[in-house]
Amino acid sequence: MQTFKPKLFDTFKDYSKKQFVSDIVAGIIVAIIALPLSIALAIASGVSPEKGIYTAIVAGFVIALLGGSRVNISGPTAAFATIVAGIVAQHGIDGLAIATIMAGAILIIMGLFRLGSLIKYIPETITVGFTSGIAVTIVIGQIKDFLGVTFAKGTNAIEAPEKIAAIVESISTLNPWAIVTGLVALAILIVWPKTSKKIPGSLIAVIVITVVVALADISVNTIGDLYKISASLPPFTLPNFSGAKIVSLIPSAFTIAILAAIESLLSCVVSDKMISDTHNSNTELIAQGTGNICSALFGGIPATGAIARTAANVKNGGRSPISGIVHAIVLLLVLVIFMPYAAFIPMPVIAAVLFMVAYNMSEWRHFVGICKKAPIYETVVLVITFALTVLFDLVVAIAVGLVVHYGIVLMKKLLKKKA
């Protein structure tokens, strides 16, 4: 298999007008799904809302153009939210851009050295453990906005335990209207999919609740109260590189690169089964790296393959990278025309959307199934990875999880030899 051969090159061998129409329709639907998610994930990442759209446009376009999967849709994902928020809090937006560019370079090197196949050596217990852990940290991060709580000035809550402590200390500032708004949004998110599969519940919840809050003049924080929103095109910005910054951001860059590789290749594996195709993992890594570099240079945040959006692409007829390209173009049009209206979206609705994102990615049934049926050592690895993801960070969780897993495997082999 060639190291770099974008799937777009294979598309036109047997491409038809009918498939082109299907790809356009799928791209439009995926863009509608990506719109509220991109805004919500940007906010969860501690950056302004339009940066999520910039990411979906720039990285989504570049990765679809160069990627090793026919149908993978890339953009901001929930897996990055807490990692990005931590980098922004510590190093600022400039630091995030540098870390993302470095991560992109690491991904390209991984692809060129054909390291895409290494994904199979990461045990399922570790991927389920850190995915569930990330879901919990997202929920914890959104409780503040869901309850309408106001933190005291100077509060710097980055890690999950710090956020819980800050919420408890500020609980007296709770806003009942925020809770009502959030609960109604959650109800829409839960009930709407039973009515329609084509239009995402997140879009309906955002539109309905925003209109009701504005007309009824309900006192809750909106995006515009907390962020300055831009509807301009993604701006080219070269971060201020320095030796000291680069060295201090190396761990963050590896964190982004590792997670982007795992998430994007898992998404490719899932979509391969859906369309009976085989992705090129090394091409995908190179594309993800290039997409992340471009995203950082045009005001975006880290991106990777989004499993839910990829599945929606396939289910709506997408069968080539054209749908991913269309999704990016549609989001560009939405950014320019409709972005100013995002200022009116209530924060409890964003929290509710992210609660559902966390629930859907949590794999709690899989988690419980492993605990019930798997050997005890696998359960130990699962729980350790989960706990370390919530309490510390992803790199620590994966590193310790791998050491424990392969340490136990090695010990079992040695004991067998002795027996």
C-alpha positions as CSV (number, residue, x, y, z in Angstrom):
1,M,0.0,0.0,0.0
2,Q,1.3,3.5,-1.0
3,T,2.3,5.8,1.9
4,F,0.4,8.7,0.5
5,K,-2.5,8.2,-1.9
6,P,-5.6,10.3,-1.2
7,K,-8.9,8.5,-1.7
8,L,-10.1,11.4,-3.8
9,F,-7.9,10.0,-6.6
10,D,-9.9,6.7,-6.6
11,T,-13.2,8.5,-6.5
12,F,-13.4,9.6,-10.1
13,K,-12.6,6.1,-11.6
14,D,-16.3,5.1,-11.4
15,Y,-17.9,8.3,-10.2
16,S,-21.5,9.0,-11.4
17,K,-23.8,12.0,-11.6
18,K,-26.1,10.1,-9.2
19,Q,-23.4,9.7,-6.6
20,F,-22.3,13.3,-7.0
21,V,-25.9,14.4,-6.1
22,S,-25.9,12.0,-3.1
23,D,-22.5,13.4,-1.9
24,I,-23.8,17.0,-2.1
25,V,-27.0,16.1,-0.1
26,A,-24.9,14.2,2.5
27,G,-22.4,17.1,2.8
28,I,-25.2,19.6,3.4
29,I,-26.8,17.4,6.1
30,V,-23.5,16.8,7.8
31,A,-22.8,20.6,7.8
32,I,-26.2,21.1,9.5
33,I,-25.2,18.6,12.1
34,A,-21.7,20.1,12.5
35,L,-22.8,23.7,12.9
36,P,-24.2,23.7,16.5
37,L,-21.6,21.0,17.5
38,S,-18.7,23.1,16.3
39,I,-19.9,26.2,18.2
40,A,-20.5,24.1,21.4
41,L,-17.1,22.3,21.2
42,A,-15.3,25.6,20.7
43,I,-16.9,27.0,23.8
44,A,-16.1,23.8,25.7
45,S,-12.5,24.2,24.6
46,G,-12.2,27.7,26.1
47,V,-12.1,29.6,22.7
48,S,-14.6,31.8,20.9
49,P,-17.4,30.1,19.0
50,E,-16.3,30.9,15.4
51,K,-13.0,29.1,16.0
52,G,-15.0,25.8,16.0
53,I,-16.5,26.7,12.6
54,Y,-13.1,27.7,11.3
55,T,-11.8,24.3,12.3
56,A,-14.6,22.4,10.6
57,I,-14.2,24.5,7.4
58,V,-10.4,24.5,7.1
59,A,-9.4,21.1,8.5
60,G,-12.6,19.5,7.2
61,F,-11.8,20.6,3.6
62,V,-8.1,19.8,3.7
63,I,-8.5,16.4,5.3
64,A,-11.3,15.4,2.9
65,L,-9.1,16.5,0.0
66,L,-6.0,14.6,1.1
67,G,-7.4,11.9,3.4
68,G,-7.1,8.1,3.2
69,S,-10.8,7.5,3.8
70,R,-13.7,7.9,1.3
71,V,-16.2,9.2,3.9
72,N,-14.3,10.4,7.0
73,I,-15.6,13.8,8.2
74,S,-13.1,15.8,10.3
75,G,-13.5,18.8,12.5
76,P,-13.5,19.7,16.2
77,T,-14.4,16.8,18.5
78,A,-15.4,16.4,22.1
79,A,-12.2,14.4,22.8
80,F,-10.1,17.5,22.4
81,A,-12.2,19.9,24.5
82,T,-10.6,19.5,28.0
83,I,-7.1,19.2,26.4
84,V,-7.5,22.4,24.4
85,A,-9.0,24.3,27.4
86,G,-6.0,23.4,29.5
87,I,-3.5,24.6,26.8
88,V,-5.4,27.8,26.3
89,A,-5.5,28.5,30.1
90,Q,-1.8,27.9,30.4
91,H,-0.3,29.1,27.2
92,G,-3.0,31.3,25.5
93,I,-4.4,31.1,21.9
94,D,-0.9,31.6,20.5
95,G,0.4,28.6,22.5
96,L,-2.5,26.5,21.2
97,A,-1.7,27.4,17.6
98,I,1.9,26.4,18.1
99,A,1.0,23.1,19.8
100,T,-1.5,22.3,17.0
101,I,1.1,23.0,14.3
102,M,3.7,20.8,16.1
103,A,1.0,18.1,16.5
104,G,0.3,18.3,12.7
105,A,4.0,17.9,12.0
106,I,4.2,14.8,14.3
107,L,1.2,13.3,12.5
108,I,2.8,13.8,9.1
109,I,6.0,12.2,10.3
110,M,3.9,9.3,11.7
111,G,2.3,8.8,8.4
112,L,5.6,9.0,6.4
113,F,7.1,6.4,8.7
114,R,4.1,4.2,8.2
115,L,3.0,4.1,11.8
116,G,-0.7,4.0,11.0
117,S,-0.9,0.3,11.8
118,L,0.2,0.9,15.4
119,I,-3.4,1.7,16.3
120,K,-4.1,-2.0,16.6
121,Y,-1.7,-2.3,19.5
122,I,-3.8,0.0,21.7
123,P,-6.1,-2.3,23.6
124,E,-9.9,-1.8,23.5
125,T,-9.9,-1.3,27.3
126,I,-7.7,1.8,27.0
127,T,-9.7,3.4,24.2
128,V,-13.0,2.7,26.1
129,G,-11.5,4.0,29.3
130,F,-10.2,7.3,28.0
131,T,-13.3,7.9,25.9
132,S,-15.5,7.4,28.9
133,G,-13.2,9.6,31.0
134,I,-13.3,12.4,28.4
135,A,-17.1,12.2,28.4
136,V,-17.2,12.6,32.2
137,T,-14.9,15.6,32.0
138,I,-17.1,17.3,29.4
139,V,-20.1,16.9,31.6
140,I,-18.3,18.3,34.6
141,G,-17.1,21.2,32.5
142,Q,-20.7,22.1,31.4
143,I,-22.4,21.9,34.8
144,K,-21.5,25.6,35.5
145,D,-23.4,26.9,32.4
146,F,-26.3,24.4,32.8
147,L,-26.9,25.7,36.4
148,G,-26.2,29.3,35.5
149,V,-23.6,29.5,38.2
150,T,-21.2,32.4,38.4
151,F,-17.7,31.7,39.6
152,A,-15.9,34.3,41.9
153,K,-13.5,36.6,40.2
154,G,-10.0,35.1,39.9
155,T,-11.3,31.5,39.9
156,N,-9.0,29.4,37.7
157,A,-10.7,26.0,37.5
158,I,-9.0,23.9,34.7
159,E,-8.9,20.2,35.9
160,A,-12.2,18.3,36.7
161,P,-11.7,18.3,40.5
162,E,-11.1,22.0,40.5
163,K,-14.2,22.6,38.5
164,I,-16.3,20.6,40.9
165,A,-14.9,22.5,43.9
166,A,-15.6,25.8,42.2
167,I,-19.2,24.8,41.4
168,V,-19.8,23.8,45.0
169,E,-18.4,27.1,46.3
170,S,-20.5,29.1,43.9
171,I,-23.8,27.1,44.1
172,S,-25.5,30.1,45.9
173,T,-25.4,32.0,42.5
174,L,-27.5,29.3,40.8
175,N,-30.0,30.6,38.2
176,P,-33.3,28.6,38.2
177,W,-34.1,30.0,34.7
178,A,-30.9,28.5,33.4
179,I,-31.8,25.1,34.7
180,V,-35.3,25.3,33.1
181,T,-33.8,26.4,29.8
182,G,-31.3,23.6,29.9
183,L,-33.9,20.9,30.8
184,V,-36.2,21.9,28.0
185,A,-33.3,21.8,25.6
186,L,-32.3,18.3,26.9
187,A,-35.9,17.2,26.4
188,I,-35.9,18.4,22.8
189,L,-32.5,16.6,22.2
190,I,-33.9,13.4,23.5
191,V,-37.4,13.4,21.9
192,W,-36.6,15.0,18.5
193,P,-34.6,12.1,17.0
194,K,-37.8,10.0,17.4
195,T,-39.6,12.5,15.1
196,S,-36.9,13.1,12.5
197,K,-33.5,11.5,11.7
198,K,-32.6,14.0,8.9
199,I,-32.6,17.3,10.9
200,P,-30.4,17.1,14.0
201,G,-32.0,17.7,17.4
202,S,-29.2,20.0,18.4
203,L,-30.1,22.4,15.6
204,I,-33.8,22.3,16.6
205,A,-33.0,22.8,20.3
206,V,-30.7,25.8,19.6
207,I,-33.3,27.5,17.3
208,V,-36.4,26.9,19.5
209,I,-34.8,27.8,22.8
210,T,-33.0,30.9,21.4
211,V,-36.2,32.3,20.0
212,V,-38.2,31.6,23.2
213,V,-35.5,33.1,25.4
214,A,-35.3,36.2,23.2
215,L,-39.0,36.8,22.9
216,A,-39.8,36.1,26.6
217,D,-36.7,38.0,27.7
218,I,-35.6,35.2,30.0
219,S,-32.6,36.1,32.1
220,V,-29.9,33.6,31.2
221,N,-26.4,34.1,29.8
222,T,-26.0,33.9,26.1
223,I,-23.0,33.3,23.9
224,G,-22.9,37.1,23.2
225,D,-22.7,37.9,26.9
226,L,-19.5,35.9,27.2
227,Y,-17.8,36.0,23.8
228,K,-17.2,38.4,21.0
229,I,-18.3,36.7,17.8
230,S,-16.7,37.2,14.4
231,A,-18.4,36.4,11.0
232,S,-15.3,37.1,9.0
233,L,-13.5,34.5,6.9
234,P,-10.9,32.4,8.7
235,P,-7.9,34.7,9.0
236,F,-4.4,33.7,8.3
237,T,-2.3,34.1,11.5
238,L,1.3,33.0,12.0
239,P,1.9,32.4,15.8
240,N,4.9,33.9,17.5
241,F,7.3,31.0,17.7
242,S,10.1,30.9,20.2
243,G,12.4,28.2,21.4
244,A,11.1,28.4,25.0
245,K,7.5,28.1,23.9
246,I,8.2,25.2,21.5
247,V,10.0,23.2,24.3
248,S,7.2,23.9,26.9
249,L,4.5,22.8,24.4
250,I,6.1,19.5,23.3
251,P,4.0,17.4,25.7
252,S,0.8,19.2,24.6
253,A,1.7,18.6,20.9
254,F,2.2,14.9,21.5
255,T,-1.1,14.7,23.4
256,I,-3.0,16.3,20.4
257,A,-1.1,14.1,17.9
258,I,-1.8,10.9,19.7
259,L,-5.4,11.6,20.3
260,A,-5.9,12.8,16.7
261,A,-4.3,9.6,15.3
262,I,-6.4,7.3,17.5
263,E,-9.7,9.1,17.0
264,S,-9.3,9.5,13.2
265,L,-8.1,6.0,12.6
266,L,-10.9,4.6,14.8
267,S,-13.4,6.6,12.8
268,C,-11.9,5.2,9.6
269,V,-12.2,1.6,10.9
270,V,-15.9,2.2,11.8
271,S,-16.7,3.7,8.4
272,D,-14.8,1.0,6.5
273,K,-17.3,-1.5,7.9
274,M,-20.2,0.6,6.9
275,I,-19.2,1.0,3.3
276,S,-17.1,-2.2,2.8
277,D,-14.0,-0.3,2.0
278,T,-10.4,-0.2,3.3
279,H,-8.8,3.1,4.3
280,N,-5.1,4.0,3.9
281,S,-4.1,4.8,7.5
282,N,-0.8,6.4,6.6
283,T,-2.4,8.7,4.1
284,E,-5.0,9.6,6.7
285,L,-2.4,10.5,9.3
286,I,-0.6,12.8,6.7
287,A,-3.9,14.4,5.9
288,Q,-4.8,14.9,9.5
289,G,-1.4,16.4,10.1
290,T,-1.8,18.8,7.2
291,G,-5.3,19.7,8.2
292,N,-4.3,20.5,11.8
293,I,-1.5,22.7,10.6
294,C,-3.8,24.6,8.3
295,S,-6.5,24.8,11.0
296,A,-4.0,26.5,13.4
297,L,-2.8,28.9,10.7
298,F,-6.4,30.0,10.0
299,G,-7.6,30.5,13.5
300,G,-8.9,27.0,14.2
301,I,-8.3,24.5,17.0
302,P,-7.2,20.8,16.7
303,A,-9.3,18.5,14.5
304,T,-9.7,14.8,14.0
305,G,-12.1,12.3,12.4
306,A,-15.5,12.7,14.0
307,I,-17.2,9.2,14.2
308,A,-20.8,10.5,14.7
309,R,-20.5,13.0,11.7
310,T,-18.8,10.3,9.6
311,A,-21.6,7.9,10.4
312,A,-24.2,10.5,9.5
313,N,-22.4,11.1,6.2
314,V,-22.6,7.4,5.3
315,K,-26.2,7.0,6.3
316,N,-27.2,10.0,4.2
317,G,-25.5,8.6,1.0
318,G,-22.0,10.0,1.2
319,R,-19.5,7.7,-0.5
320,S,-16.6,9.9,-1.5
321,P,-14.5,12.8,-0.1
322,I,-16.7,15.2,-2.1
323,S,-19.3,15.1,0.7
324,G,-16.6,16.2,3.2
325,I,-15.6,19.0,0.9
326,V,-19.2,20.1,0.4
327,H,-19.7,20.0,4.2
328,A,-16.8,22.5,4.6
329,I,-18.1,24.8,1.8
330,V,-21.6,24.9,3.3
331,L,-20.2,25.8,6.7
332,L,-18.2,28.6,5.1
333,L,-21.4,30.1,3.7
334,V,-23.2,29.7,7.1
335,L,-20.3,31.5,8.9
336,V,-20.5,34.5,6.6
337,I,-24.3,34.8,6.5
338,F,-25.6,33.5,9.9
339,M,-22.8,33.7,12.5
340,P,-23.8,37.0,14.1
341,Y,-27.1,35.4,15.2
342,A,-25.1,32.9,17.3
343,A,-24.7,35.6,19.9
344,F,-28.3,35.0,21.0
345,I,-27.8,31.3,21.8
346,P,-28.3,30.7,25.5
347,M,-25.4,29.0,27.3
348,P,-27.6,26.3,29.0
349,V,-28.5,25.1,25.5
350,I,-24.9,24.7,24.6
351,A,-24.4,22.8,27.9
352,A,-27.3,20.5,27.0
353,V,-25.9,19.8,23.6
354,L,-22.6,18.9,25.1
355,F,-24.3,16.7,27.7
356,M,-25.8,14.7,24.8
357,V,-22.4,14.6,23.0
358,A,-20.8,13.3,26.2
359,Y,-23.5,10.7,26.7
360,N,-23.3,9.4,23.1
361,M,-19.5,9.1,23.2
362,S,-19.3,7.7,26.7
363,E,-19.7,4.0,25.7
364,W,-21.1,3.3,29.1
365,R,-22.8,0.1,28.0
366,H,-19.5,-1.1,26.6
367,F,-17.8,0.0,29.8
368,V,-20.2,-1.9,32.0
369,G,-20.0,-5.0,29.7
370,I,-16.2,-5.1,30.1
371,C,-16.5,-4.8,33.9
372,K,-19.0,-7.7,33.9
373,K,-17.5,-10.2,31.4
374,A,-13.8,-9.4,30.8
375,P,-11.0,-10.9,32.8
376,I,-10.2,-8.9,36.0
377,Y,-6.9,-7.5,34.6
378,E,-8.8,-5.9,31.7
379,T,-11.2,-4.3,34.1
380,V,-8.3,-3.0,36.1
381,V,-6.7,-1.4,33.0
382,L,-10.1,0.1,32.0
383,V,-10.8,1.7,35.4
384,I,-7.2,3.0,35.8
385,T,-7.3,4.6,32.3
386,F,-10.8,6.1,33.0
387,A,-9.8,7.5,36.5
388,L,-6.5,9.0,35.3
389,T,-8.3,10.7,32.3
390,V,-10.7,12.4,34.6
391,L,-8.3,13.2,37.4
392,F,-5.1,14.0,35.4
393,D,-4.8,14.0,31.6
394,L,-5.0,11.8,28.6
395,V,-1.3,11.2,28.0
396,V,-0.8,10.0,31.6
397,A,-3.9,7.8,31.3
398,I,-2.8,6.1,28.0
399,A,0.8,5.7,29.1
400,V,-0.1,4.2,32.5
401,G,-2.8,2.1,30.9
402,L,-0.4,0.7,28.3
403,V,2.3,-0.1,30.9
404,V,-0.2,-1.9,33.1
405,H,-1.8,-3.8,30.2
406,Y,1.4,-5.0,28.6
407,G,3.0,-5.5,32.0
408,I,0.2,-7.9,33.0
409,V,0.4,-9.7,29.6
410,L,4.2,-10.2,30.0
411,M,3.8,-11.5,33.5
412,K,1.1,-14.0,32.4
413,K,3.5,-15.3,29.6
414,L,6.3,-15.6,32.1
415,L,4.1,-17.5,34.5
416,K,3.0,-19.8,31.7
417,K,6.6,-20.6,30.8
418,K,7.4,-21.4,34.4
419,A,4.4,-23.7,34.7
